[in-house]
Amino acid sequence: MFETLTRVPADPILGVSAAFQKDDSPIKVDLGVGVYKDDAGRTPVPGAVKRAEHDLIAAQTSKSYLSPIGNPGFNLRVAELVLGADLAGRKSDIAAAQAPGGSGALRLGAELVKLARPAASVHVSDPTWANHIPLLGSAGLQVERYPYYDAGRHSVDIDRMLAHLDALPAGSVVVLHACCHNPTGQDLDLAQWSAVAEVVARRGLLPYVDIAYQGLGDDLERDAASVRILAKAVPEMLVAVSCSKNFGLYRERTGLLIAVSASAEQAAVNTGQLGRIARTIYSMPPDHGAAIVDKVLSTPTLRTEWTTELASMASRINGLRTILASHLTLHTGGADFSWITRQRGMFSRLDLSPEQVTRLRDEYHVYMAPDGRINIAGISETNVAHVATAVATVARAG
Ligand SMILES: Cc1ncc(COP(=O)(O)O)c(C=O)c1O
């Protein structure tokens, strides 16, 4: 039977990691894979998460099934974390289902759209996270791109973005990165979010917000401002939340799909449909990560500890942005890299061709995604000069 299948081409980002592992140079630097790293290049488990996990294991008396929509405490607390005070006014309008990671949440939402409006098209930013198109497309939805990043000016091309959204048919789905845009690091400012909310509401579009880095940009509140602006403007929206990065729970597969619904009755329908979708794919989401998040968010001491740890991750990344920009300016003889300091989250995209990215890897042992996306958290005080010299040399050679 399976002889009909063909080989899957190597995943470009996972390929970067594999090549990095094989390189035994002492000066190698991994700016490829999208995980947070500390100064020592490790991806730590936050102390609050470790403590919550310890307490949970000690107290857990059963591993019996929960339900297709998961842990209700987790669902409520994460929805509150993202939607903030707005949740209070529309609590009964919220449908939420725990999912296997942000990816699982994105897929649940796509399946819900497919059920409700099989012909709806989904629009993602150009560029976007490499998995958005395959993941949403696999639900059977048609995926298209809207203009987003102006690489020459290192800013959002807001006029083209708004004009594009303004021409979409009602009922189209617009995928938006709440903060820490992947791969560019370039977010909308608050005025731009309001302008997007206005178009989306007026045109009857469905915002589908992907929030995978809350707390890693500015802080928990500011990083969710976009979601709250949209939630105030529209009757319905979807939000896919990932707890992989901000709780360091990557492999535990912890995420949430929120469907802000037009009424309490619709929310009940949406909850039932989400449960049914989950039941027909994986039956129930994995428990452990969500139980940890629930514990951290509902225990004041753990919550404070986690918030402080998250703030220090964000501040480390933002500090590295400043250091990298000044080293690049120095090594290129004065070119302006201040845009790196204005971007947020783990990523920025350097203006490099795939050939230049290959040279950086082969000659300088500096690894990054083929499109020039770098993980800022992979920079450190020790390797920044090497990275900046290598990038400047390769860029100068053209
Ligand atoms: C923009 C974006 N959305 C969603 C995800 C999904 O994260 P996960 O499925 O690991 O929770 C990621 C992970 O890299 C991401 O960058």
PDBQT file of the ligand as one rigid body, heavy atoms in Angstrom, charges set to zero:
ROOT
HETATM    1  C1  LIG A 401       3.981  31.765  15.307  1.00  0.00    +0.000 C 
HETATM    2  C2  LIG A 401       3.873  30.420  15.936  1.00  0.00    +0.000 A 
HETATM    3  N1  LIG A 401       2.669  29.903  16.154  1.00  0.00    +0.000 NA
HETATM    4  C3  LIG A 401       2.496  28.714  16.723  1.00  0.00    +0.000 A 
HETATM    5  C4  LIG A 401       3.581  27.955  17.104  1.00  0.00    +0.000 A 
HETATM    6  C5  LIG A 401       3.277  26.592  17.695  1.00  0.00    +0.000 C 
HETATM    7  O1  LIG A 401       3.913  26.261  18.825  1.00  0.00    +0.000 OA
HETATM    8  P1  LIG A 401       3.670  24.857  19.548  1.00  0.00    +0.000 P 
HETATM    9  O2  LIG A 401       2.841  23.994  18.680  1.00  0.00    +0.000 OA
HETATM   10  O3  LIG A 401       5.045  24.290  19.717  1.00  0.00    +0.000 OA
HETATM   11  O4  LIG A 401       3.017  25.184  20.838  1.00  0.00    +0.000 OA
HETATM   12  C6  LIG A 401       4.872  28.444  16.901  1.00  0.00    +0.000 A 
HETATM   13  C7  LIG A 401       6.054  27.654  17.255  1.00  0.00    +0.000 C 
HETATM   14  O5  LIG A 401       7.146  27.854  16.836  1.00  0.00    +0.000 OA
HETATM   15  C8  LIG A 401       5.025  29.715  16.300  1.00  0.00    +0.000 A 
HETATM   16  O6  LIG A 401       6.215  30.258  16.083  1.00  0.00    +0.000 OA
ENDROOT
TORSDOF 0
